[in-house]
Each structure stands twice: as structure tokens, then as C-alpha cells.
Amino acid sequence: MKTACLEPDAGTAVEPVARLPLSALLALAMTGFIAILTETLPAGLLPGIGASLRVSEALAGQLVSVYALGSLAAAIPLVSLTQGWRRRPLLMLALIGFLAFNAVTALSDHYGLILLARFCAGVAAGLVWGLLAGYARRLVAPPLQGRAMALAMIGTPLALSLGVPLGTWLGLLLGWRTLFGLVSGFALALLAWVAWKVPDFPGRRAGQRAGLASVLRTPGVRPVLLVILAWVLAHNLLYTYIAPFLAAQGMAGQIEWVLLAFGGSALLGIAGVGLGIDRHLRRLVLLSLAGFALAALLLGLGGGSPAVLYVGVALWGLTFGGAATLLQTASADAAGDGADVAQSMIVTVWNLAIAGGGLLGGLLLERAGVGSVPWALLGLIAVAALCVQLEGGRGFASGERRGQG
């Protein structure tokens, strides 16, 4: 695949470099950070949002739901339709969406208008997640693509482990509207950063654009999507119902510390994946799944021991922190020129797994009790590991990755 491309304002080719362009990759990481932060901030501020808008907390919670719905609905069609667009203007358009729709959320008193703004912000996020992986890969030579993606994706665990707790604290201190205004201002600063430091790349010419069906038929793509579905479903089954699980263990008052342990270990996980992904992708996937299975066993057999539970949660975070990087790299390797379309499929499957975690967890809580959650995790992890073992190495490559340009 040809990797050289022309800047719109220069006649020279922008070649993938043999070192990591840290400023450009960190700009991509902060774009992911703002996407996750925009999605999750309302969850910690529901009482204040509900009181301000004169709606129930349940209705205020729909500000999270419609954002996810926007990402789910828009990712595949929007990424497919914009394959021919230049990459930097498209990324900046998504950032303008975060700027505008967070500003509407901050300023409006109309619940319906805020719901619409949140849905549109989710659409912008769906576009972002379809762009980031392919963008990061095009910035560097193939031997560095895994590490480039790991750095570009670090915004997600940062947002979950640090951004959400800090945002909740600031929202309680300054008010939720002020907080959304600050996020809008951050999007403006990020726009300038992207314009300054992130190189532009052309879109695909008409004859090079990958169709949805052809990408889905590409060897290795479907097994990767199945692994994503099972692995992320297992993760969200536990993450969504961590509060009742902790309450059943007599640790209801420690949820913030448990989540901090998860977030901190997730950062270590993504750092470890970044160091080894270009040589050991398949091994890291299997090792991560094995570690997650061990974490599930510790949680299931811990008997209410806080020490055992914290070890289990830390191991869970350590093995899930790099999951997005591993899975997106595997998908992009398998899809080749159709990497952006494949990434949009990941957005759809990932959001389906998030929704499925809530539904499956609710059924388990009602019919089998919260103690059944770790054992359900083991079944899902086994499915994911079996898919990796049987897929033939097209998506989850053994040995050193050659990558795609």
C-alpha cells in the first residue's frame, strides 16, 4: 500500500517517519480523551443536571445514552461516506462538533435541545473513532505503527481513570454548565493544536475506497470483531455493575478507590502493550485474556476479602488497558486499505457490547444474583480466546508485525 501523500499547502511528500511524532500523536490522544470525557461526564453529575433542567435523574441519564446512540448510528455510514475527504479537515470538523455541541449543552435550558446536542456530539465521536487508528498508522513507518496507535489511544484510559473523577469534582465545585463550557474551550485549543502539529493526508481516491461488504469479507476481520464483542461485553458486564458487586462484598463505600485502582493499572497495561505490540500482538492478546480470566477467578473466589478484590481489579485493569490498541491494530492489519471502514465497524460492535453488558448484567442480577457475574466473564473470555486461536493468524499475527502503510 502506498504511504506517501501530499500536503495541501506544499508540493513535498509527507513520508511515514522512522520515529514517533509525539506532538501529533498526543494531539490524536487528546482527541480521544475529549470524546470519552464528553460521553461520560454527565454520569457523575446527574442530580445537578436533573435539578437544573427540571427532569428526573433517569431522564438526565439519557444524556449518556443518546451520545452512545449517535456514535453507534453514525460510525459506519459516516466513515464510509468520508473516505475521500482529506484527513485533517475531517478531524477538525469532528472537533468543531465537540466545541459547538458542548457549548449548546452548557448554555441551553431546553432538555430536548440538549438531547439533540448530545446525539450530535456522539456522531462526532463516531467519526473520531473511525479516524484515529488509521491516522496514527499513517504518521509512522510500519515497524512503529503499533506503538503509534498505543500512544494515540492513551486518551481513553486517561479520560476514564483521571478525566472523569476530576471532571465530576470540578462539576460539583463549579457547576455542570461551567464544566461543559470548559470542555468546549478545550476543544477549541485542540483545534489549534491539530492545525499546527498534525500533518494532513489525502482521502482515498474513488477506485481505492473499500466497500463495507468487501472489508467484512476480508480474512481476519470477522474473527477480530467477534473477539471484540466477547471481550468488551465481558468488561462492560463487570464495569457497569461494579457498584452492586462491591456492595455484595461489603465494600460499597470503596467504589472510588476500586475504580482508581482499575484506572491506574489500565495505564500500566497500555504502556506495556505499546512496548510489545509490534513484535508480540497475538501473544499479548492471549496473555491479556488469560490475565482477565484470572482476575475473574479472584473476584469470584475472593470471599469478600478486600485485598483479593483489589488484586483482581488491578489485574483486570492491567489486562484491559491495552485492549483497544491490540484490537484496533489487529483489525487494521487484517483490513489493510479498508482500515478506516474496519475501525468504524469496531465502533459499532464496541457500542453494541456496551449496551449488551448492561442488558446481560441486568438479567444476571435478577435471575442469578451479582455473584454470577465473574463466572459469566469466564465464559465470554473463553469464547474470545477460542476465536483468537482459530482465526489463523490473519488478524492476530504471530511474531513481528509488518504492518500496513
C-alpha positions in Angstrom: 0.0 0.0 0.0 1.3 3.4 -0.9 2.0 5.6 2.1 3.4 8.8 0.7 1.0 11.7 0.4 1.0 15.4 -0.4 0.3 18.2 1.9 -2.4 20.6 0.6 -0.1 23.6 1.1 3.2 22.1 0.0 4.5 20.3 -3.0 6.6 17.8 -1.0 5.5 14.3 0.1 4.9 13.5 3.7 6.5 10.2 4.3 5.9 8.0 7.3 8.7 8.7 9.7 11.0 6.2 11.5 10.4 7.8 14.8 7.3 8.6 16.8 6.0 12.2 16.1 5.0 12.8 19.7 3.2 16.1 19.3 0.9 14.8 16.5 0.2 11.5 18.3 -0.6 13.3 21.6 -3.0 15.6 19.7 -4.8 12.5 18.5 -4.7 11.1 22.0 -6.3 14.2 23.4 -9.0 14.0 20.7 -9.9 10.5 22.0 -9.7 12.0 25.6 -12.3 14.7 24.8 -14.5 12.1 23.1 -14.6 9.9 26.2 -14.8 12.8 28.5 -17.8 14.3 26.7 -19.5 10.9 26.7 -19.1 10.1 30.4 -19.2 13.5 32.3 -23.0 13.5 32.8 -22.8 10.2 34.7 -21.2 11.8 37.8 -23.4 14.9 37.6 -26.9 13.5 37.2 -28.5 15.1 40.3 -27.4 18.6 39.4 -28.3 18.2 35.7 -31.7 16.8 36.6 -32.4 19.6 39.1 -31.3 22.3 36.7 -33.3 21.0 33.7 -36.3 20.0 36.0 -36.2 16.4 34.9 -35.6 13.2 36.8 -32.2 11.6 37.2 -33.4 8.8 34.9 -34.1 11.3 32.2 -30.9 13.2 32.9 -29.1 9.8 32.4 -30.3 9.7 28.8 -27.7 12.4 28.0 -25.2 9.5 28.2 -27.5 7.1 26.2 -28.2 9.4 23.3 -24.5 10.1 22.9 -23.7 6.4 22.6 -26.7 6.1 20.2 -25.2 8.9 18.0 -21.8 7.0 17.8 -23.5 3.7 17.1 -25.7 5.1 14.3 -23.2 7.3 12.6 -19.8 5.4 12.7 -20.1 3.1 9.7 -22.1 5.3 7.3 -20.2 8.5 8.1 -16.7 6.9 7.9 -17.7 5.2 4.6 -19.1 8.4 3.1 -16.0 10.4 4.0 -13.3 8.1 2.8 -12.4 10.5 0.0 -12.1 13.6 2.3 -8.7 14.9 3.4 -8.0 13.6 6.9 -7.0 16.8 8.8 -10.0 18.9 7.8 -12.3 15.9 8.7 -10.7 15.5 12.1 -11.0 19.3 12.7 -14.7 19.1 11.7 -15.2 16.5 14.4 -13.5 18.8 16.9 -15.7 21.7 15.9 -18.6 19.3 16.6 -17.3 18.8 20.2 -16.8 22.6 20.5 -20.3 23.5 19.3 -22.4 20.8 20.9 -20.7 21.0 24.3 -21.3 24.8 24.2 -25.0 24.1 23.4 -25.1 21.7 26.4 -23.6 24.4 28.6 -25.8 27.2 27.6 -29.2 25.7 26.8 -32.1 25.3 29.3 -34.1 23.1 27.0 -33.9 19.4 27.7 -34.9 18.4 24.2 -32.2 20.7 22.6 -29.6 19.3 24.9 -30.5 15.7 24.0 -30.1 16.7 20.3 -26.8 18.3 21.0 -25.6 15.2 22.9 -26.7 12.9 20.0 -24.8 15.1 17.5 -21.7 15.1 19.8 -22.0 11.3 19.7 -22.0 11.5 15.9 -18.7 13.5 16.1 -17.3 10.8 18.4 -18.2 8.0 16.0 -16.3 9.9 13.3 -13.3 10.4 15.6 -13.1 6.7 16.5 -13.2 5.8 12.8 -10.3 8.2 12.1 -7.8 7.9 14.9 -6.3 4.4 14.3 -5.7 4.9 10.6 -4.4 8.4 11.2 -1.8 7.2 13.7 -0.7 4.4 11.4 -0.1 6.8 8.5 2.1 9.0 10.6 4.9 6.4 11.0 6.7 3.6 9.2 5.2 0.1 9.6 7.5 -1.1 12.3 6.3 1.7 14.6 2.6 1.5 13.9 1.6 -0.5 17.0 3.4 1.9 19.3 2.0 4.9 17.4 -1.5 3.5 18.0 -0.8 2.8 21.6 0.2 6.4 22.2 -2.8 7.8 20.1 -5.2 5.6 22.2 -3.9 6.6 25.6 -6.5 9.3 25.9 -9.2 6.7 26.6 -7.7 5.3 29.9 -6.6 8.8 30.9 -10.2 10.0 30.5 -11.7 7.1 32.4 -9.1 7.0 35.2 -8.4 10.7 35.7 -10.6 12.8 33.5 -14.0 11.5 34.7 -13.2 11.7 38.5 -11.6 15.2 38.1 -14.5 16.3 35.9 -17.0 15.2 38.4 -15.2 17.0 41.2 -15.0 20.2 39.1 -18.6 19.9 38.0 -19.7 19.7 41.7 -17.4 22.6 42.6 -18.1 24.9 39.6 -21.4 23.6 38.2 -22.1 21.2 35.4 -22.7 24.0 32.9 -19.3 25.6 33.6 -17.7 22.2 33.2 -19.2 21.6 29.7 -18.1 25.2 28.8 -14.5 24.3 29.8 -14.6 21.1 27.7 -15.8 23.3 24.8 -12.9 25.6 25.3 -10.5 22.6 25.4 -11.9 21.5 22.0 -11.0 25.0 20.7 -7.4 24.7 21.9 -7.2 21.2 20.5 -8.3 22.5 17.1 -5.4 24.9 17.1 -3.0 22.0 18.2 -4.2 19.8 15.4 -3.9 22.5 12.8 -0.4 23.3 13.9 1.1 19.8 14.6 -0.9 17.1 12.8 0.1 16.5 9.1 -2.7 16.3 6.6 -3.3 13.2 4.4 -5.5 12.8 1.3 -8.5 10.6 1.4 -8.9 7.5 -0.8 -9.5 8.0 -4.5 -12.7 6.6 -5.8 -11.1 3.4 -7.1 -9.3 2.8 -3.8 -12.3 3.2 -1.4 -13.1 0.0 0.4 -16.8 -1.1 0.5 -18.4 -2.3 3.7 -19.1 -5.8 2.4 -15.7 -6.3 0.9 -14.0 -5.2 4.2 -16.2 -7.6 6.2 -15.3 -10.4 3.9 -11.5 -9.8 4.3 -9.9 -12.7 6.1 -9.3 -11.9 9.7 -11.7 -9.0 10.1 -14.7 -11.0 11.3 -12.8 -13.0 13.9 -11.4 -9.8 15.3 -14.9 -8.3 15.5 -16.1 -11.5 17.4 -13.2 -11.2 19.8 -14.1 -7.5 20.4 -17.7 -8.4 21.0 -16.9 -11.1 23.6 -14.1 -9.3 25.3 -15.7 -5.9 25.6 -19.0 -7.5 26.6 -17.2 -9.2 29.5 -15.5 -6.0 30.5 -18.7 -3.9 30.5 -20.7 -6.6 32.3 -18.3 -6.1 35.2 -17.7 -2.3 34.8 -21.4 -1.5 34.6 -22.4 -3.4 37.7 -19.3 -2.9 39.8 -21.3 -0.9 42.4 -23.7 -3.7 43.3 -20.9 -6.3 43.0 -18.9 -4.3 45.6 -21.9 -3.8 47.8 -22.4 -7.6 47.9 -18.7 -7.9 49.0 -19.3 -5.4 51.8 -17.2 -2.7 50.0 -19.9 -0.3 48.9 -18.0 2.7 50.3 -14.8 2.0 48.4 -16.1 2.3 44.8 -14.0 5.4 44.0 -10.8 3.6 45.3 -11.6 0.5 43.4 -12.1 2.4 40.1 -8.9 4.3 40.8 -7.1 1.0 41.1 -8.6 -0.1 37.8 -7.7 3.2 36.1 -4.1 3.2 37.3 -3.4 -0.3 36.4 -5.1 0.3 33.0 -2.5 3.0 32.3 0.3 0.5 33.1 -1.4 -2.0 30.7 -1.5 0.3 27.8 2.2 1.3 28.4 3.1 -2.4 28.4 1.2 -3.1 25.2 2.8 -0.1 23.5 6.2 -1.6 24.2 5.5 -5.1 22.8 2.7 -4.8 20.3 4.9 -4.6 17.2 6.5 -7.9 18.0 4.0 -9.9 20.1 0.5 -8.8 19.2 -1.0 -12.3 19.2 0.8 -13.3 22.4 -0.3 -10.1 24.2 -3.9 -10.7 23.2 -3.9 -14.2 24.6 -1.9 -13.1 27.7 -4.4 -10.3 28.4 -7.3 -12.7 28.1 -5.6 -15.2 30.4 -5.0 -12.4 32.9 -8.6 -11.2 32.7 -9.7 -14.8 33.3 -7.5 -15.0 36.4 -9.0 -11.7 37.6 -12.5 -13.1 37.2 -11.5 -16.1 39.3 -10.1 -13.9 42.0 -13.3 -11.9 42.1 -15.4 -15.0 42.1 -13.5 -16.8 44.8 -12.3 -13.8 46.9 -14.9 -14.4 49.6 -15.3 -10.8 50.3 -11.6 -10.2 51.0 -10.7 -6.6 50.1 -7.1 -7.5 49.4 -8.0 -10.2 47.0 -10.6 -8.0 45.3 -8.1 -5.2 44.8 -5.6 -7.6 43.3 -8.4 -8.9 41.0 -9.4 -5.4 39.9 -5.8 -4.3 39.4 -5.3 -7.4 37.2 -8.5 -6.6 35.3 -7.3 -3.1 34.6 -3.8 -4.2 33.6 -5.1 -6.7 31.1 -7.9 -4.4 29.7 -5.9 -1.2 29.5 -4.3 -2.1 26.1 -7.3 -3.9 24.7 -8.4 -1.1 22.4 -4.9 -0.8 21.0 -4.5 -4.5 20.5 -7.9 -5.0 18.9 -7.7 -1.9 16.6 -4.2 -2.9 15.5 -5.4 -6.4 14.7 -8.4 -5.1 12.8 -6.3 -2.6 10.8 -3.7 -5.2 9.9 -6.3 -7.6 8.6 -8.3 -4.9 6.7 -5.3 -3.2 5.0 -6.6 -0.4 2.7 -10.0 -0.8 4.3 -8.7 0.0 7.8 -10.8 3.1 8.4 -14.0 1.2 7.4 -12.9 -1.7 9.7 -12.4 0.8 12.5 -16.0 2.1 12.1 -17.2 -1.5 12.5 -15.3 -1.6 15.7 -17.1 1.5 17.0 -20.4 -0.2 16.2 -19.5 -3.6 17.7 -17.9 -1.9 20.8 -21.1 0.1 21.5 -23.2 -2.9 21.0 -21.1 -4.7 23.6 -21.5 -1.8 26.0 -25.3 -2.0 25.6 -25.1 -5.8 25.8 -23.2 -5.6 29.1 -26.0 -3.6 30.7 -28.7 -5.9 29.4 -26.9 -9.2 30.2 -25.8 -7.9 33.6 -29.4 -6.9 34.4 -30.6 -10.4 33.6 -27.9 -12.0 35.7 -28.7 -9.7 38.7 -32.4 -10.6 38.5 -32.1 -14.3 37.9 -28.8 -15.5 39.4 -27.5 -12.7 41.6 -24.5 -10.4 41.3 -22.2 -13.3 42.4 -22.8 -14.9 39.0 -21.0 -12.0 37.1 -17.4 -13.3 37.5 -18.4 -16.7 36.1 -20.2 -15.2 33.2 -17.0 -13.3 32.5 -15.1 -16.6 32.3 -17.4 -17.9 29.6 -17.1 -14.8 27.5 -13.3 -14.8 27.9 -13.2 -18.4 26.8 -15.1 -17.5 23.6 -12.7 -14.7 22.8 -9.6 -16.8 23.4 -11.1 -19.6 21.2 -11.7 -17.1 18.4 -8.0 -15.9 18.6 -6.8 -19.5 18.5 -8.9 -20.5 15.5 -8.6 -17.4 13.3 -5.4 -18.5 11.6 -3.1 -15.5 12.2 -4.6 -13.1 9.7 -5.8 -10.6 12.3 -3.8 -11.7 15.3 -0.4 -12.1 13.8 2.4 -14.1 15.4 5.9 -12.7 15.6 7.0 -9.3 14.3 4.3 -7.3 12.6 5.0 -6.0 9.1 2.0 -3.6 9.4 0.2 -1.7 6.7 1.2 1.6 5.3 
